[in-house]
Amino acid sequence: MTTAINTTRERTVRVTGKGETKQKAFAQALSQIQKQVVENEDAVTLQITPLQVTPVSLQSETYRERFLLFFFPRTRTTYHATIDVLVAINAIDLTQVPFEEKAKNATWKPVDVLKGGK
């Protein structure tokens, strides 16, 4: 009978995003969750599930831009979102997995390159 080797634990990850719309700012921030989780792990990550999203800093920056300093003025807005995300991580801890070691008796045989040659 085999036992399960995966474990589930919770962790809070802080991510930031920036975009031209609120949706793009949040989407960019949420897309960084996997990178943050995987870079600090020694285990093989199977699944990352966001459980709770808490905003830390939500800002919008508005500015006017003009074409050739005078023509076609328009107002642009950039949104910045910093959020804390509580995630459940389902992973396999490789330090707890026993590997069976097999030793092969490899023998080195020299190859005669001139044998059978002209």
Secondary structure, DSSP 8 states (H G I E B T S, - for coil): -----EEEEEEEEEEEEEESSHHHHHHHHHHTHHHHHHHT-SSEEEEEEEEEEEEEEEEEEEEEEEETTTEEEEEEEEEEEEEEEEEEEEEE-GGGS---------------TTTT--
